[in-house]
Structure formats: C-alpha cells, structure tokens
Amino acid sequence: MKLCKTLLALAIAVVSLASCSESADSNEQMTNYVTLSVEGESAMTEDNEDGLVVNVSMAYSLDHDASVQLALTGDEKEAVKLDKNTVTLPAGKKTASVKVVSNKANVLLAQEVVNVVVTSCSDANMKALDAKGVALTIKPNAAVPELTAEQLALIKGYKDNLGIDLTKVLGIVDVNTTVTFGNDDKEGENGGNDTRVFNGKSVITLSENATAEKPVLKMIANPMGMESFMYEKLLRCTTEEPDGYFDGDPVNVALKAAVNYNKSTETFSVVLDNITLNNDGTLNFTAVTKDNSDEDITIVPFVYTYSVWTRLNSMANAGDVVNVNEGATDVEYSIKDLIEQYGTFNPAKYLGNSDIASDAYGATPSNFVSPSASYDFNNNTMSFEFSWDYGNGSYLYDYVRIKANYTMHK
C-alpha cells in the first residue's frame, strides 16, 4: 500500500514538472506583441503646449529591459515630433509612454493625420501588432484659419502653373519691422531716436478675393508687424493724449463715459486684405480712397477693429443719446450724430489717413518714401516699404517710414 502511494506521488510530480516545462516553453515562443494606443485626446492644434500621449504596451513583461523604436509618418510639413524615438520598458513592466509634441514651426494650413509606428524592437520575439500604428490629428494653430478644399486647390494651382509656393508665406510668419521717424518728429515722438524696431509674427492666409490667375494674401493678425505700434498711437491721439486736449473736449468726455471706457478690457486688432502677388516679383498692397475733402488719396487699407468704437456704433444704431456739458447746462445729443460729426474713437480718423502716393507733408529733409513691395521665394523673403502717419496732421511734421521684412517658412 505504501509503495502504491509513493508511485502515485512520483507520477503526479512528473506530470506537474512536464506541465511547467511546457508552459515556460510556450511563453518563450509566444509572440510578444507590441501595441500603441492614445491616452486621452487624439487631436491637437499645432501650437498645443502639452502634446499628445501615446502608450506603448507589450503582451507580457520580460525579466530584462526591452526597447521599442518609434517613428512618425504622414507629417510632410514636420509640424510635430516625438519627444523620444526609443521607448524603454524596464524588466517586469509591460507599458511605457511617449509624447507627440509641436515643432513650433507654424506651418500647417490644413489639418493632417500623422501615425506613430513601431519600426523595430530589441527582442526578436517582440513584434508590432498593427503596422499602421496609431493615428493622431494635428490641426493648424488656433489663430490660423483652416483653408478650404477650394483654397488648397488654388494654392496647388499657383505652384504648378505660376511657380509660386504660397505655403511658404501662409500661417504664422516672422516679421521684422523698422519704424523711422522724421528729423522734426523723433525728439517729441520717439525719445530722440531715429528708429524703433519690432520683431513679431503676422498671421497670413489666402484672401477670399484670390482667383486661379491672381494669388491674393490677407494678413489677419499683426499686419506689417505694426499692430501694437498702431494701438499705442491710437491711445496717444485719444485717451492718452499727453497735452490733455482729448479729455478736455466735452464731447469726448461724454462719449467716453457713455461707452464705459476701460483700457484694461478694451481690445484692438488690425487686418490687411488684397495683397496681390504679381508675376514680376512685386506686390500690390495699396488702395485708393476718398479723404475728408472727397479727393482721391492712396493709403495702405488697414481695417481696424476697436472695442470702444464697436460699442459706440452699437449704441448709435440703437438710438442712444448722451448729455454733453456745454458750460452752464447739459445738452442731449444722439450718439449717432456725434460720432458722424466728430469720429471720436474711430481708429480710421487717427491712423494712416494721409496720401502716400506723393509727399503731402513736404518736410525738409523728407522722410517720405513711395510704397513698394517685393517677394522672393528662392530667398524666402517678402518685403514692404511705405509711408504712414497718425494724428491726422496734429502731431507729426513728416511721415513715419515703415519697412517690414518677412522671413518665409523653408
């Protein structure tokens, strides 16, 4: 009886050892599949600061460190990158992660789909479960309007038929702007210095006025790198006028109070449309308009949006009235009549409203320069030079000269 029990125990032990051996062999021979998955969001804008997280997972952990090589596909513009191309999975661990982050190149005009894929693994038994990897959507910067299919077709046509690659100058583009003051203005208007230099960025898109034969650009933010300079000079002519003339005018005081002016919450923006590229490497960017005397003048047709002026117009359209102090009494006026007569807070009244086709100031020596612009896609440059002014003849003795140099994407 004792012998039978002993033989039975030995048989069970042999079966058990065989089973363990087969399990180990099976585990060693089973493919250790590597899978990729997105953690959280699978889409981002090109200017996203956080990036997208991709998890790398193995079917089972190993008793030694393993590594996986990754790559990005589908990113022709090189808008994004992996924060690391090699992911290490330590012994005993089955997962790790990698980030897709922006290159901060500001190059996307339309969204693109990129894939993170496995290119190789450190162990021969490791293999990507899906060769396509995981797909992520990268969208243009929040500030850059996404181009329509029709606009993208126009851009392709310009490149194929005209040799003009607009993708180099669309999106967020670096601009260096030099503002030069006239001899009689630099002391009072620029602290005695001849120039001011601004390094900034403009947002440029394809204009709605573009056609198959005519490439037309539209600067929708910080055109010519001048937006902050323009706002500064608008304030200098209105609420921050240093001699007190603006705040000493009862109409201005009444409108300022009616609109609840608050510098800390007011907004100002500028757009410049209809910048046309010619086949000879020049650009047209000026327009003819009427001055206060109904005479034709040439200007750079900046369009200004100022929150104070917008609110005043809304009040005028609603038929609102305001009381203006006229010494002993307050007199009621419609806001519509006042802003039509005085133009208070209207940026177009104060900014860039002198003729720039010829020298209207006549200073000696003159700071005037005829408007000109050119582009060179071989050297990745686009340049503008023109005269400009502010204050409607009340502050300057001469034009301010503007030179804006854009550096295109490579």
C-alpha positions as CSV (number, residue, x, y, z in Angstrom):
1,M,0.0,0.0,0.0
2,K,2.8,2.4,0.9
3,L,4.6,1.5,-2.4
4,C,1.5,2.5,-4.4
5,K,1.2,5.8,-2.7
6,T,4.9,6.6,-3.4
7,L,4.5,5.7,-7.1
8,L,1.4,7.8,-7.4
9,A,3.2,10.9,-5.8
10,L,6.1,10.4,-8.3
11,A,3.7,10.2,-11.2
12,I,2.0,13.5,-10.1
13,A,5.3,15.2,-9.7
14,V,6.4,14.1,-13.2
15,V,3.2,15.4,-14.8
16,S,3.5,18.6,-12.9
17,L,7.1,19.2,-14.0
18,A,6.2,18.4,-17.6
19,S,3.3,20.9,-17.4
20,C,5.5,23.7,-16.0
21,S,8.1,23.0,-18.7
22,E,5.6,23.2,-21.5
23,S,4.2,26.4,-20.0
24,A,7.6,28.1,-19.9
25,D,8.4,26.9,-23.4
26,S,5.0,28.2,-24.6
27,N,5.5,31.5,-23.0
28,E,9.0,31.9,-24.6
29,Q,7.8,31.0,-28.0
30,M,4.6,33.1,-27.9
31,T,5.0,36.4,-29.9
32,N,5.2,39.3,-27.5
33,Y,3.0,41.7,-29.4
34,V,3.6,45.5,-29.0
35,T,0.5,47.7,-29.3
36,L,0.2,51.5,-29.4
37,S,-2.7,53.5,-28.0
38,V,-3.6,57.1,-27.4
39,E,-4.0,58.2,-23.8
40,G,-6.7,61.0,-23.7
41,E,-7.1,63.3,-26.7
42,S,-6.1,62.1,-30.2
43,A,-6.1,65.6,-31.8
44,M,-4.3,68.9,-31.1
45,T,-3.5,72.2,-32.7
46,E,0.0,72.9,-33.9
47,D,0.5,75.4,-31.1
48,N,-0.5,73.0,-28.3
49,E,1.9,73.2,-25.4
50,D,1.1,69.8,-23.8
51,G,1.3,67.4,-26.8
52,L,-0.4,64.0,-27.1
53,V,0.4,60.9,-25.1
54,V,0.9,57.5,-26.8
55,N,1.1,54.4,-24.7
56,V,3.4,51.5,-25.7
57,S,2.4,48.1,-24.3
58,M,3.7,44.6,-24.6
59,A,1.7,41.4,-24.3
60,Y,3.7,40.2,-21.3
61,S,6.6,41.6,-19.3
62,L,10.2,40.3,-19.5
63,D,12.9,39.6,-16.9
64,H,15.1,42.2,-18.6
65,D,14.8,45.7,-20.1
66,A,13.3,45.9,-23.6
67,S,13.2,48.8,-26.0
68,V,10.9,49.8,-28.9
69,Q,11.9,52.2,-31.7
70,L,9.2,54.5,-33.0
71,A,8.8,56.9,-35.9
72,L,6.2,59.4,-37.2
73,T,4.7,59.1,-40.7
74,G,2.5,61.4,-42.7
75,D,3.9,64.6,-41.3
76,E,5.2,66.1,-44.5
77,K,5.4,69.7,-43.0
78,E,7.3,68.5,-40.0
79,A,4.8,70.2,-37.7
80,V,5.3,67.7,-34.8
81,K,7.9,65.3,-33.5
82,L,8.2,62.5,-30.9
83,D,9.8,63.6,-27.7
84,K,11.9,60.4,-27.9
85,N,12.3,57.8,-30.6
86,T,13.3,55.0,-28.3
87,V,11.0,53.8,-25.5
88,T,12.4,51.6,-22.8
89,L,10.2,49.1,-21.0
90,P,12.1,48.1,-17.7
91,A,12.2,44.5,-16.6
92,G,8.9,43.4,-15.1
93,K,7.0,46.3,-16.8
94,K,4.7,46.0,-19.8
95,T,3.9,49.7,-20.5
96,A,5.6,53.0,-21.2
97,S,4.7,56.2,-23.0
98,V,5.9,58.7,-25.5
99,K,4.7,62.2,-26.4
100,V,4.0,63.8,-29.8
101,V,4.9,67.5,-29.4
102,S,4.8,70.6,-31.6
103,N,7.9,71.7,-33.5
104,K,6.6,75.3,-33.2
105,A,7.1,75.7,-36.9
106,N,3.7,77.3,-37.6
107,V,3.5,75.5,-41.0
108,L,0.1,73.9,-41.1
109,L,-2.6,75.4,-43.4
110,A,-5.0,72.4,-43.1
111,Q,-5.2,69.5,-40.6
112,E,-3.0,66.5,-41.2
113,V,-3.2,62.9,-39.8
114,V,0.1,61.5,-38.6
115,N,0.8,58.0,-37.4
116,V,3.1,56.8,-34.7
117,V,4.5,53.4,-35.8
118,V,6.9,50.8,-34.4
119,T,10.0,50.5,-36.6
120,S,11.9,47.9,-34.5
121,C,12.2,46.1,-31.2
122,S,15.1,45.0,-29.1
123,D,13.9,41.3,-28.8
124,A,13.4,39.1,-31.8
125,N,10.2,37.8,-30.2
126,M,8.6,41.3,-30.0
127,K,6.5,42.4,-32.9
128,A,4.1,45.3,-33.7
129,L,0.5,44.1,-33.5
130,D,-0.5,46.7,-36.2
131,A,2.0,48.0,-38.7
132,K,-0.1,51.2,-39.2
133,G,0.4,52.2,-35.6
134,V,-1.8,54.8,-34.1
135,A,-3.3,57.8,-35.9
136,L,-3.3,61.4,-34.5
137,T,-4.8,64.5,-36.0
138,I,-2.8,67.8,-36.0
139,K,-4.7,70.9,-36.8
140,P,-3.5,74.4,-37.7
141,N,-2.8,76.8,-34.9
142,A,-5.8,78.2,-33.2
143,A,-5.0,81.6,-34.7
144,V,-4.7,80.3,-38.2
145,P,-7.9,79.7,-40.1
146,E,-8.0,76.3,-41.8
147,L,-8.1,76.5,-45.5
148,T,-11.0,75.1,-47.5
149,A,-10.6,72.4,-50.2
150,E,-11.1,75.2,-52.8
151,Q,-8.4,77.3,-51.3
152,L,-6.0,74.4,-51.1
153,A,-6.7,73.7,-54.8
154,L,-5.9,77.4,-55.7
155,I,-2.6,77.2,-53.8
156,K,-1.7,74.0,-55.7
157,G,-2.5,75.7,-58.9
158,Y,-0.3,78.7,-58.1
159,K,2.6,76.3,-57.5
160,D,2.0,74.2,-60.6
161,N,1.1,77.0,-63.0
162,L,2.8,80.1,-61.7
163,G,5.8,78.7,-59.8
164,I,4.5,80.5,-56.6
165,D,4.6,78.3,-53.5
166,L,2.3,80.2,-51.1
167,T,2.7,77.6,-48.4
168,K,6.0,79.4,-47.6
169,V,4.2,82.5,-46.6
170,L,0.9,81.3,-45.1
171,G,0.3,80.7,-41.4
172,I,2.2,82.4,-38.7
173,V,5.2,84.2,-40.3
174,D,8.1,86.1,-38.7
175,V,8.3,89.8,-39.5
176,N,11.0,92.4,-38.6
177,T,9.6,95.9,-38.8
178,T,11.6,99.1,-38.7
179,V,9.8,102.4,-38.0
180,T,11.8,105.5,-38.9
181,F,10.7,109.0,-37.7
182,G,11.4,112.3,-39.5
183,N,14.0,114.7,-38.2
184,D,11.5,117.0,-36.6
185,D,9.4,114.2,-35.0
186,K,12.0,111.9,-33.4
187,E,12.5,114.1,-30.4
188,G,8.9,114.5,-29.4
189,E,7.6,111.3,-30.7
190,N,10.4,108.8,-30.3
191,G,12.6,109.9,-27.4
192,G,15.1,111.5,-29.8
193,N,15.8,108.2,-31.6
194,D,15.6,107.8,-35.3
195,T,14.0,104.3,-35.3
196,R,12.1,101.7,-33.5
197,V,12.4,98.0,-34.3
198,F,9.7,95.4,-33.7
199,N,10.3,91.6,-34.1
200,G,7.0,89.8,-34.3
201,K,4.7,87.5,-36.2
202,S,1.8,88.0,-38.6
203,V,-0.9,85.6,-39.4
204,I,-1.4,85.3,-43.1
205,T,-4.0,83.4,-45.1
206,L,-5.3,83.2,-48.6
207,S,-7.7,86.1,-49.3
208,E,-11.3,85.4,-50.2
209,N,-10.6,87.6,-53.3
210,A,-7.9,85.2,-54.7
211,T,-8.6,83.7,-58.1
212,A,-6.9,81.0,-60.1
213,E,-5.0,83.7,-62.0
214,K,-4.4,86.0,-59.1
215,P,-2.8,85.0,-55.8
216,V,-4.0,87.4,-53.1
217,L,-3.0,87.3,-49.4
218,K,-4.7,88.6,-46.3
219,M,-2.9,89.5,-43.1
220,I,-5.4,88.7,-40.3
221,A,-3.3,89.5,-37.3
222,N,-0.5,92.0,-36.7
223,P,-0.1,93.1,-40.4
224,M,3.3,94.5,-41.2
225,G,4.2,93.8,-37.6
226,M,2.5,97.1,-36.7
227,E,-0.5,96.2,-34.6
228,S,0.9,97.1,-31.1
229,F,2.5,100.3,-32.6
230,M,-0.8,101.3,-34.1
231,Y,-2.6,100.8,-30.8
232,E,0.0,102.8,-29.0
233,K,-0.5,105.7,-31.4
234,L,-4.3,105.4,-31.3
235,L,-4.1,105.9,-27.5
236,R,-1.6,108.7,-27.9
237,C,-4.2,110.5,-30.0
238,T,-7.1,109.8,-27.7
239,T,-7.3,108.7,-24.1
240,E,-3.6,109.1,-23.5
241,E,-3.1,112.3,-25.4
242,P,-0.3,114.0,-23.3
243,D,-1.5,117.6,-23.6
244,G,-5.0,116.9,-22.3
245,Y,-6.8,118.1,-25.4
246,F,-8.8,114.9,-25.9
247,D,-10.1,114.7,-22.3
248,G,-10.7,118.4,-22.3
249,D,-13.3,118.1,-25.1
250,P,-16.8,117.7,-23.6
251,V,-18.0,115.5,-26.5
252,N,-15.1,113.1,-25.9
253,V,-15.7,113.1,-22.2
254,A,-19.4,112.4,-22.7
255,L,-18.8,109.5,-25.2
256,K,-16.0,108.1,-23.0
257,A,-18.4,107.9,-20.1
258,A,-21.3,106.6,-22.1
259,V,-19.3,103.7,-23.5
260,N,-17.8,102.8,-20.1
261,Y,-14.3,103.1,-21.4
262,N,-11.9,100.8,-19.6
263,K,-8.4,100.4,-21.0
264,S,-7.7,97.2,-19.2
265,T,-10.6,95.4,-21.0
266,E,-10.6,97.1,-24.4
267,T,-9.3,95.2,-27.5
268,F,-7.7,96.4,-30.7
269,S,-6.9,94.4,-33.9
270,V,-6.0,95.1,-37.5
271,V,-6.4,93.3,-40.8
272,L,-4.9,94.0,-44.2
273,D,-6.5,92.3,-47.3
274,N,-5.9,92.3,-51.0
275,I,-2.1,91.9,-51.1
276,T,-1.7,90.7,-54.6
277,L,1.4,88.8,-55.9
278,N,2.5,89.8,-59.4
279,N,4.4,87.6,-61.8
280,D,7.4,90.0,-61.8
281,G,8.1,89.6,-58.1
282,T,6.3,92.7,-56.9
283,L,3.2,93.0,-54.7
284,N,0.3,95.4,-54.8
285,F,-0.9,96.4,-51.4
286,T,-2.2,100.0,-51.5
287,A,-5.7,101.2,-52.3
288,V,-7.3,104.5,-53.5
289,T,-9.9,106.1,-51.2
290,K,-11.5,109.5,-50.6
291,D,-10.2,111.9,-48.0
292,N,-12.3,114.4,-46.0
293,S,-12.3,116.7,-49.0
294,D,-13.6,114.0,-51.2
295,E,-10.2,113.9,-53.0
296,D,-8.6,110.6,-54.1
297,I,-5.7,109.5,-52.0
298,T,-3.6,106.4,-51.8
299,I,-3.3,104.5,-48.5
300,V,-2.5,101.1,-47.1
301,P,-6.0,99.9,-46.5
302,F,-5.7,98.6,-42.9
303,V,-9.0,97.7,-41.4
304,Y,-9.2,98.4,-37.6
305,T,-11.4,96.8,-35.0
306,Y,-11.5,98.7,-31.7
307,S,-13.9,97.5,-29.0
308,V,-14.8,101.1,-27.9
309,W,-15.7,102.1,-31.5
310,T,-17.7,98.9,-31.9
311,R,-19.7,99.6,-28.8
312,L,-20.3,103.2,-29.8
313,N,-21.7,102.2,-33.2
314,S,-24.0,99.6,-31.5
315,M,-25.3,102.4,-29.2
316,A,-25.7,104.7,-32.2
317,N,-27.7,102.1,-34.1
318,A,-29.9,101.6,-31.0
319,G,-30.7,105.3,-31.0
320,D,-29.0,106.0,-27.7
321,V,-28.4,109.6,-26.6
322,V,-25.8,111.3,-24.4
323,N,-25.6,114.5,-22.4
324,V,-22.8,116.8,-23.3
325,N,-21.8,119.5,-20.9
326,E,-21.9,122.9,-22.6
327,G,-20.9,125.1,-19.7
328,A,-23.9,126.0,-17.6
329,T,-26.1,123.2,-18.9
330,D,-26.0,119.7,-20.3
331,V,-27.4,119.3,-23.8
332,E,-28.7,115.9,-25.1
333,Y,-27.3,114.7,-28.4
334,S,-27.8,111.4,-30.2
335,I,-24.6,109.3,-30.2
336,K,-25.1,108.7,-33.9
337,D,-24.9,112.4,-34.7
338,L,-21.8,112.9,-32.5
339,I,-19.8,110.1,-33.9
340,E,-20.7,111.0,-37.5
341,Q,-19.5,114.6,-36.9
342,Y,-16.5,114.0,-34.6
343,G,-15.5,110.4,-35.3
344,T,-14.3,110.1,-31.7
345,F,-12.7,106.7,-31.0
346,N,-12.8,105.8,-34.7
347,P,-9.3,104.4,-35.5
348,A,-9.5,105.4,-39.1
349,K,-9.8,109.0,-38.1
350,Y,-6.4,108.9,-36.4
351,L,-4.3,106.3,-38.2
352,G,-2.8,106.2,-41.6
353,N,-5.1,108.7,-43.4
354,S,-2.7,110.9,-45.4
355,D,-1.9,110.3,-49.1
356,I,1.2,108.1,-49.5
357,A,1.4,108.3,-53.3
358,S,3.1,111.7,-53.1
359,D,4.7,113.8,-50.4
360,A,1.8,115.7,-48.7
361,Y,4.0,116.9,-45.7
362,G,6.8,118.4,-47.7
363,A,9.3,118.3,-44.9
364,T,13.0,119.1,-45.5
365,P,14.7,116.7,-45.5
366,S,11.7,114.5,-46.3
367,N,11.0,111.1,-44.7
368,F,8.6,110.2,-47.5
369,V,9.1,107.0,-49.5
370,S,6.9,105.8,-52.3
371,P,5.2,102.5,-51.5
372,S,6.9,99.4,-52.8
373,A,6.9,95.7,-52.1
374,S,8.5,92.5,-53.4
375,Y,8.8,88.8,-52.8
376,D,11.5,86.2,-53.5
377,F,10.6,82.6,-52.9
378,N,14.2,81.5,-53.6
379,N,15.5,83.5,-50.7
380,N,12.3,83.1,-48.6
381,T,11.7,86.9,-48.2
382,M,8.8,89.3,-48.6
383,S,9.3,93.0,-48.0
384,F,7.2,96.2,-47.8
385,E,8.2,99.8,-47.6
386,F,5.8,102.7,-47.3
387,S,5.0,106.0,-45.6
388,W,2.4,106.2,-42.8
389,D,1.2,108.7,-40.3
390,Y,-1.1,109.2,-37.3
391,G,-2.9,112.1,-35.7
392,N,-4.5,113.5,-38.9
393,G,-1.8,116.3,-39.1
394,S,-2.0,117.2,-35.4
395,Y,1.2,115.6,-34.1
396,L,3.6,114.9,-36.9
397,Y,5.7,117.2,-39.1
398,D,6.5,114.4,-41.5
399,Y,5.6,110.8,-42.4
400,V,6.7,107.8,-40.4
401,R,8.5,105.4,-42.7
402,I,7.7,101.7,-42.4
403,K,9.9,98.8,-43.6
404,A,8.5,95.3,-42.9
405,N,10.7,92.3,-43.8
406,Y,9.0,88.8,-43.7
407,T,11.0,85.6,-43.4
408,M,9.1,82.8,-45.1
409,H,8.9,79.2,-44.0
410,K,11.6,77.0,-45.5
